[in-house]
């Protein structure tokens, strides 16, 4: 040991003695942390923390326990980590997050999610702390569940999420994401699909529709899907279900509902716009719908097969024609058909 090191150690002893006796000034405490505990040399910092902990400096317990847990400046030791982290929280210092990790991951103790949850719940909620294995604590506990969390498997096992979902029952927006952890059609996959379907997730309702053999259940899911709020994320589900209804053995009321959903949201895909039977039915229902004040349909409204505009029938030259005067006279309807033909041909070439 050279003289500089000896002087440095002597200064550390002087500062530590004052800190343990609680007679240290704020400037001196800053020096203790900046020059000794906070050194960039992890092994030196560990040495100082260990000495301080042995002298009962309570603020060192947490950092020494964390060092043992992560192997920072020393060999990992889960037993020593648990010892010092417990000492830390017993003295009102941090450590709940790290102890939560120990019980969640089974580090030095048997896995116990209930005890892990207790420790996590006592961790500082005002700070979005990171666990020792690199996850946001708020995500791990679904504290931001209403904002939506990406639960895609990334190192956290399904068993933890199963436990958390039971703890946070209002995280209904995440039911569908639980299916990511299980093999398709497995018991737990089906369980979460059904839970998500009950909350109105379109693709999950479609899965339940395909699986059920009960006619009443089928109609329930079909109605719910057709009543779903339209979005680009679920348009394929709505179109598939509506097409199945129109082509299938269902009530006229349900078929009309499907046709109006397709028309109102314009969700008929390009490839299916050549299905003349389907298109004719959809537009005939849109045209013939009578006295429905809720959605504006009546028998005096003309529906253009090109631009889909609703126009008073007395403003149309030829009501028997498929197209409004604008589309017919400008040739837009012909251009639309040509584009559809070209896109269909492209699709066939790709196949």
C-alpha positions in Angstrom: 0.0 0.0 0.0 1.5 3.4 -1.0 1.2 6.5 1.1 -1.7 7.9 -1.1 -3.7 4.7 -0.5 -3.0 4.9 3.3 -4.0 8.5 3.5 -7.2 7.7 1.5 -8.0 4.8 3.8 -7.4 6.9 6.9 -9.7 9.6 5.5 -12.3 6.9 4.8 -12.1 5.7 8.4 -12.4 9.2 9.7 -15.5 9.9 7.6 -17.1 6.5 8.3 -16.6 6.9 12.1 -18.5 10.2 12.0 -21.2 8.8 9.8 -21.8 5.8 12.1 -22.0 8.2 15.1 -24.4 10.4 13.0 -22.1 13.4 13.5 -21.1 13.8 9.9 -21.8 17.0 8.0 -23.5 17.0 4.6 -20.3 18.0 2.9 -18.4 15.2 4.5 -21.1 12.7 3.7 -21.0 13.8 0.1 -17.3 13.2 0.1 -17.8 9.7 1.6 -20.2 8.7 -1.1 -18.4 10.4 -4.0 -14.9 9.5 -3.3 -15.3 6.0 -1.7 -18.7 4.4 -2.2 -19.2 5.9 -5.6 -15.8 5.1 -7.1 -15.8 3.8 -10.7 -13.8 0.8 -9.4 -16.5 -1.7 -8.4 -14.1 -3.8 -6.3 -13.0 -0.7 -4.3 -16.5 0.4 -3.8 -17.5 -3.1 -2.6 -14.6 -3.1 -0.1 -15.7 0.2 1.4 -19.4 -0.9 1.5 -18.5 -4.1 3.3 -16.3 -2.3 5.8 -19.1 0.2 6.4 -21.7 -2.5 6.8 -19.5 -4.3 9.3 -19.4 -1.1 11.3 -23.2 -0.9 11.2 -23.5 2.0 8.8 -27.1 1.2 7.8 -27.0 3.1 4.5 -24.4 0.6 3.3 -26.6 -2.5 3.8 -28.6 -2.0 0.7 -25.7 -1.3 -1.6 -23.7 -4.3 -0.2 -26.7 -6.6 -0.6 -27.2 -5.4 -4.2 -23.5 -5.9 -5.0 -23.7 -9.5 -3.8 -26.9 -10.0 -5.8 -25.5 -8.7 -9.0 -21.9 -9.7 -8.5 -20.7 -6.1 -8.7 -17.1 -6.0 -7.4 -17.4 -9.5 -5.8 -18.6 -13.0 -6.5 -22.4 -13.4 -6.5 -23.8 -14.6 -3.2 -27.6 -14.9 -2.9 -27.3 -15.8 0.8 -25.3 -12.7 1.6 -27.5 -10.5 -0.7 -30.6 -11.7 1.2 -28.9 -11.0 4.6 -28.0 -7.4 3.9 -31.1 -6.5 1.9 -33.2 -7.7 4.9 -31.0 -5.7 7.2 -31.5 -2.7 5.0 -35.4 -2.7 5.0 -35.4 -3.5 8.7 -33.6 -0.2 9.1 -35.9 1.8 6.9 -33.6 1.7 3.9 -34.3 0.5 0.3 -34.3 -3.2 -0.7 -37.9 -4.2 -1.3 -37.5 -4.2 -5.1 -34.4 -6.5 -4.9 -36.0 -8.8 -2.4 -39.1 -9.0 -4.7 -36.7 -10.1 -7.4 -35.2 -12.8 -5.2 -38.7 -14.3 -4.4 -40.0 -13.9 -8.0 -36.9 -15.6 -9.5 -36.0 -18.0 -6.7 -32.6 -16.4 -5.9 -31.5 -17.9 -2.6 -35.1 -18.7 -1.6 -37.9 -20.8 -3.0 -40.0 -18.9 -5.5 -42.9 -17.3 -3.8 -44.9 -14.8 -5.9 -47.0 -13.7 -3.0 -44.0 -12.6 -1.0 -42.5 -11.0 -4.2 -45.7 -9.0 -4.7 -45.6 -7.8 -1.1 -42.1 -6.5 -1.5 -42.8 -5.0 -4.9 -45.8 -3.2 -3.5 -43.6 -1.6 -0.9 -41.1 -0.4 -3.5 -41.2 3.3 -4.3 -44.3 3.8 -6.5 -43.3 7.3 -7.5 -40.3 6.0 -9.4 -40.4 3.6 -12.3 -37.7 1.4 -11.0 -36.0 -1.3 -13.0 -35.8 -4.9 -11.7 -32.4 -6.6 -11.5 -33.3 -8.6 -14.6 -34.1 -5.5 -16.6 -37.9 -5.0 -16.5 -39.9 -1.9 -15.5 -41.5 -2.6 -12.1 -44.7 -0.7 -13.2 -45.0 -3.1 -16.2 -44.2 -6.1 -14.1 -47.1 -5.2 -11.7 -49.4 -3.9 -14.5 -49.6 -0.6 -12.7 -50.2 1.1 -16.1 -52.6 -1.6 -17.3 -55.2 0.9 -18.6 -52.5 2.4 -20.9 -51.7 -0.9 -22.5 -48.6 -3.0 -22.0 -46.7 -5.2 -24.4 -46.8 -8.5 -22.6 -45.2 -10.4 -25.5 -43.0 -13.2 -24.0 -39.6 -11.7 -23.4 -38.1 -13.6 -20.5 -41.0 -13.3 -18.0 -42.7 -16.7 -17.7 -46.5 -17.2 -18.2 -46.8 -18.3 -14.5 -45.9 -14.8 -13.3 -48.5 -13.2 -15.6 -51.1 -15.7 -14.6 -50.4 -14.6 -11.0 -50.5 -10.9 -11.8 -53.7 -11.1 -13.8 -55.4 -12.6 -10.7 -54.0 -9.7 -8.6 -55.1 -7.0 -11.1 -58.5 -8.1 -12.3 -59.3 -4.8 -14.0 -56.6 -5.4 -16.6 -59.2 -6.7 -19.0 -57.5 -5.0 -22.0 -54.6 -7.5 -21.6 -56.7 -10.7 -21.7 -56.0 -11.3 -25.4 -52.2 -10.8 -24.9 -52.2 -13.7 -22.5 -52.8 -16.0 -25.4 -49.3 -15.3 -26.6 -47.9 -17.5 -23.9 -49.7 -20.6 -24.9 -50.0 -23.1 -27.8 -53.0 -22.3 -30.0 -56.1 -24.3 -29.0 -54.5 -25.4 -25.7 -56.7 -25.2 -22.5 -55.1 -22.0 -21.2 -55.1 -20.4 -24.7 -58.8 -21.2 -25.0 -59.4 -19.8 -21.4 -57.9 -16.4 -22.3 -59.5 -16.3 -25.7 -62.9 -16.7 -24.1 -62.1 -14.1 -21.4 -61.0 -11.6 -24.1 -64.1 -12.5 -26.2 -66.3 -11.6 -23.2 -64.6 -8.2 -23.3 -65.4 -7.6 -27.0 -62.0 -8.4 -28.6 -63.1 -9.1 -32.2 -60.6 -11.8 -33.2 -61.3 -13.7 -30.0 -65.0 -13.5 -30.6 -64.3 -14.9 -34.1 -62.3 -17.8 -32.5 -65.2 -18.6 -30.2 -67.6 -18.4 -33.1 -65.6 -20.9 -35.0 -65.3 -23.3 -32.1 -68.9 -23.3 -30.7 -71.5 -25.7 -32.0 -74.4 -24.0 -30.2 -76.6 -21.9 -32.5 -77.5 -19.4 -29.8 -73.9 -18.9 -29.0 -73.1 -18.5 -32.7 -75.7 -15.8 -33.0 -74.5 -14.1 -29.9 -70.9 -13.8 -31.2 -72.0 -12.8 -34.7 -74.1 -10.0 -33.3 -71.4 -8.8 -31.0 -68.8 -8.8 -33.9 -71.1 -6.9 -36.2 -71.9 -4.4 -33.5 -68.1 -3.9 -32.8 -66.6 -0.5 -33.3 -64.9 -0.5 -36.7 -61.1 -0.3 -36.9 -58.5 -1.3 -39.4 -57.3 -3.9 -36.8 -60.6 -5.8 -36.9 -62.0 -5.1 -40.4 -60.9 -8.6 -41.6 -62.9 -10.2 -38.8 -66.0 -8.2 -39.5 -65.8 -8.9 -43.2 -65.3 -12.6 -42.8 -68.2 -12.9 -40.3 -70.5 -10.7 -42.4 -69.7 -12.8 -45.5 -70.4 -16.0 -43.6 -73.7 -14.7 -42.4 -74.9 -13.4 -45.8 -73.9 -16.7 -47.5 -75.1 -18.9 -44.7 -78.3 -20.2 -43.2 -79.1 -17.3 -40.9 -82.1 -15.1 -40.2 -82.9 -12.3 -42.7 -82.5 -9.8 -39.8 -79.0 -11.0 -39.2 -78.1 -10.9 -42.9 -79.4 -7.4 -43.2 -77.3 -6.4 -40.2 -74.2 -7.9 -41.8 -74.9 -6.2 -45.2 -75.3 -2.8 -43.6 -72.1 -3.2 -41.5 -70.2 -4.0 -44.7 -71.8 -1.0 -46.5 -71.5 1.5 -43.7 -67.8 0.8 -43.0 -66.9 0.0 -46.6 -64.9 -3.1 -45.5 -65.4 -5.3 -48.6 -61.9 -6.2 -49.7 -60.9 -5.7 -53.4 -60.9 -9.4 -54.1 -64.4 -9.8 -52.9 -65.8 -6.8 -54.8 -66.0 -9.1 -57.8 -68.4 -11.4 -55.9 -71.5 -10.1 -57.7 -74.0 -12.0 -55.5 -72.5 -10.5 -52.3 -72.2 -7.0 -53.8 -75.8 -7.0 -55.2 -77.1 -8.2 -51.8 -75.2 -5.5 -49.8 -76.3 -2.7 -52.1 -79.9 -3.9 -52.4 -80.2 -3.9 -48.6 -78.6 -0.5 -48.3 -81.0 0.8 -51.0 -84.2 -0.9 -49.7 -83.7 -0.2 -46.0 -86.8 1.7 -45.0 -87.7 4.2 -42.3 -84.7 3.6 -40.1 -84.2 7.0 -38.5 -81.2 5.8 -36.5 -78.9 5.3 -39.5 -80.6 7.5 -42.2 -81.8 4.8 -44.6 -85.2 5.3 -46.4 -86.9 4.2 -49.6 -86.3 7.6 -51.2 -82.5 7.3 -51.1 -80.3 6.2 -54.0 -77.0 4.4 -53.2 -74.3 4.7 -55.8 -72.4 1.4 -56.4 -69.2 3.4 -57.3 -68.8 6.2 -54.8 -71.3 4.8 -52.3 -72.9 8.2 -51.8 -76.5 8.4 -50.6 -78.5 10.7 -52.9 -82.2 11.7 -52.9 -83.8 9.5 -55.5 -85.5 12.4 -57.2 -82.1 13.9 -58.1 -81.1 10.8 -60.1 -81.7 10.7 -63.9 -82.1 6.9 -64.0 -82.8 5.2 -60.6 -82.5 1.8 -62.2 -78.9 2.5 -63.0 -76.2 1.3 -60.5 -74.3 4.6 -60.5 -75.1 8.2 -59.6 -75.1 10.8 -62.4 -71.7 12.1 -61.4 -69.9 8.7 -61.6 -71.8 7.7 -64.7 -71.2 10.8 -66.8 -67.6 11.3 -65.8 -66.8 7.6 -66.4 -65.5 7.2 -62.9 -67.5 4.0 -62.5 -65.7 2.5 -65.5 -62.3 3.5 -64.1 -63.1 1.9 -60.8 -64.0 -1.4 -62.5 -60.8 -1.2 -64.5 -58.7 -0.7 -61.4 -60.5 -3.6 -59.6 -59.8 -5.8 -62.7 -56.1 -4.8 -62.7 -55.7 -5.4 -58.9 -57.4 -8.8 -59.2 -55.1 -9.8 -62.0 -52.1 -8.6 -60.0 -53.3 -10.7 -57.1 -53.6 -13.8 -59.4 -50.1 -13.2 -60.8 -48.7 -13.0 -57.3 -50.3 -16.3 -56.4 
